[in-house]
């Protein structure tokens, strides 16, 4: 199948954002926006990590933690790298950290922002949203 044909599918063109935030916008030719989106989402993620935010697993004990993990999954590859490597994996020591709540809020926000970027790329790909 032709690569151009694949890139015309709006569902497929919105998926690269799960690998690198803003990558879908870069593919669509919105290079400056892509760089800005990358730095905003990645900086939010880094602030969350440095503030001892927790990386939640979907099978946590509380429904609220499961909901937080769904928000964090929006970070895509970054979430799974943190989950598999054990970076900031929720533990009693991490949860008792003074900045845990703030850091977790940053991590969930980064995931939700990345999901919004996927929807924005989809809208651009189908022509619903046009930029100059």
QUIVENSUL-V865102 format. One record per backbone hydrogen bond with DSSP energy under -1.0 kcal/mol. NH is the residue of the N-H (numbers start at 1). CO is the residue of the C=O. E is the energy in kcal/mol with one decimal. If there is no record, write none. Layout:
# QUIVENSUL-V865102
nh: [NH	NH]
co: [CO	CO]
e: [E	E]
This chain:
# QUIVENSUL-V865102
nh: [6	7	9	13	15	18	19	20	23	26	27	28	29	30	31	34	35	36	37	38	39	40	41	42	43	44	45	46	47	48	49	50	51	52	53	55	66	67	68	69	70	71	72	73	75	76	77	78	80	81	82	83	84	85	86	87	89	90	95	96	97	100	103	104	105	106	107	108	109	110	111	112	113	114	115	116	117	118	119	120	121	122	123	124	125	126	128	129]
co: [2	3	6	9	12	15	16	16	20	22	23	24	26	25	29	30	31	32	33	34	35	36	37	38	39	40	41	42	43	44	45	46	47	49	48	88	62	63	64	65	66	67	68	69	72	73	18	75	76	77	78	79	80	81	82	82	86	55	91	92	94	97	99	100	101	102	103	104	105	106	107	108	109	110	111	112	113	114	115	116	117	118	119	120	121	122	123	123]
e: [-1.6	-2.3	-1.3	-2.4	-1.0	-2.4	-1.1	-2.2	-2.2	-1.9	-2.3	-1.9	-1.3	-2.8	-1.2	-2.2	-2.1	-2.3	-3.0	-2.5	-2.3	-2.3	-2.5	-2.7	-2.1	-2.0	-2.3	-2.6	-2.6	-2.0	-2.2	-2.8	-1.6	-1.5	-2.7	-3.0	-1.8	-2.0	-2.1	-2.1	-1.6	-1.7	-2.4	-2.0	-2.2	-2.0	-2.9	-1.1	-1.8	-2.3	-2.2	-2.6	-2.5	-2.3	-1.4	-1.0	-1.4	-1.5	-2.8	-1.6	-1.4	-1.1	-2.8	-2.5	-1.8	-2.0	-2.1	-2.6	-2.3	-2.3	-1.9	-2.5	-2.6	-2.0	-1.8	-2.0	-2.0	-1.8	-1.9	-2.4	-2.5	-2.1	-2.3	-2.2	-2.5	-2.0	-1.7	-1.4]
